[in-house]
């Protein structure tokens, strides 16, 4: 296999836009990154949109940056955040800017929706809870407030589609992005007429389906001039970044994937879509996997945002992202954190729509409590939360989790990984390449150009660098976990616990 064969992954997030040149072994040969953020919508007080000209300028800058350091790339693939998109004319121009997922304008639509359609029926069809940034709510809002934007539009493109159209001139949509809209019949991997009817739309309004790994088009003359990509470079279908992280983790069939960052997503690659009442009550959502025939049930939880708060409050001498001092001090604290119990907030269900809390509770503080105990208690509390999520995901989907594959920034903390294994009672594995979204997208592109013959062959190249087995502290953590559950139940009105 020629190690110099390269593809470029355009990893476009809502806080950073990156271009990464990757070889078939997953090694990053060149990286270029720039900050990204939404813009206030002119004439409004607190509405947020994406300025596509600004975003495209960032895309061009990072592509030119990465291509200045490598000789040749054989394909490009695009991943972005989910839920956002925009209506476009036949020439690709927008009839309305992409509404940012952080924009509050659809909150009232979300509150009204349960009176229009039963949330359980929505969940059974789409795999999604009602969340205020669901794409369908944006479409409903446009129908009610800016109907001309839909009437003048030829089609609707999600964020990957908007960028790919700039590269190729081709309209397309992929299932991973479509599954974030709350408008997809997830079991059939196509649009739901019943859901689209809520916005007065039909499936024909949307562009052709393309599966991840297919070549959607080729870089045009204009795009070549703007990005530095060679004219005719194949553009491979990508999609929603979360799904590519789940794929790129290379988990075994009985492993869950924990994508750990500011928030954590616990997900599995299931061979069936089984929406259940338990999953509905717990807040489990399901999205379409990169590979047809798989689905990704998942739970969202707060994670490293808690650790950053502790750093700011208790470790003012430590720079952001530098946890070595904190880890060293907490390693000297015995399991149980000397009676301190940190309870991070879990998904709260205070009505038919989902709300995510971003706080927590600390129990057991005393005059001897130091910062090391607080930090270790946070690592333990986040691990109790993980165990609760594993149990909820298993009960609601029937997926028996026998191990956890951790990717993302939170995988770099060896103390946290050890505590995770001891608390959950399952092996915890960490990959050599921790940037799972980029790796998953790159392997998909290499499959497209024939370096790999299948997803299975591509994923066989994913290597584990660390493995943590449950240790002798497992019994103690079982007892502490029961205390955690009892404390959750006692926090009446703040947490909801499934029986």
Protein Blocks (a to p, Z undefined) as FASTA:
>chain_A
ZZkbccddddddfkbccdddddfkopafbdcdddddddddehiakbccddfklmmmmmmm
mmmmmmmmpfbdcbdcddddehiacdddfkopafbdcddfkbcklmmmmmmmmmmpcfkl
mmmmnopacdfklmklmmmmmmmmmmmlmmmpmbdcdfklmmmmmmnopacddfklmmmn
opacfknopacfklmmmnopafklpccdddehiafbdcdfklmmmnopaghiacddebdf
klmmmmmnopafkbccddddfbccdddddfbdcddfklmmnopacdddfbghiacddddd
dfklmmmmmmmmmmmmbcehiaklmmmmmmmpcghilopacdddddddfbjbdcddfbdc
dehiafkbcfklmmmmmmmmmmmmmmmmmmmmmmmnopacfbdcdedjklmpmklmmmmm
mmnopacdddfblclmlmmmmmmmmmmnopagbfklmmmmpccfbdcdddfklmmmmmmm
mmmmmmmmmmghkaccdZZ
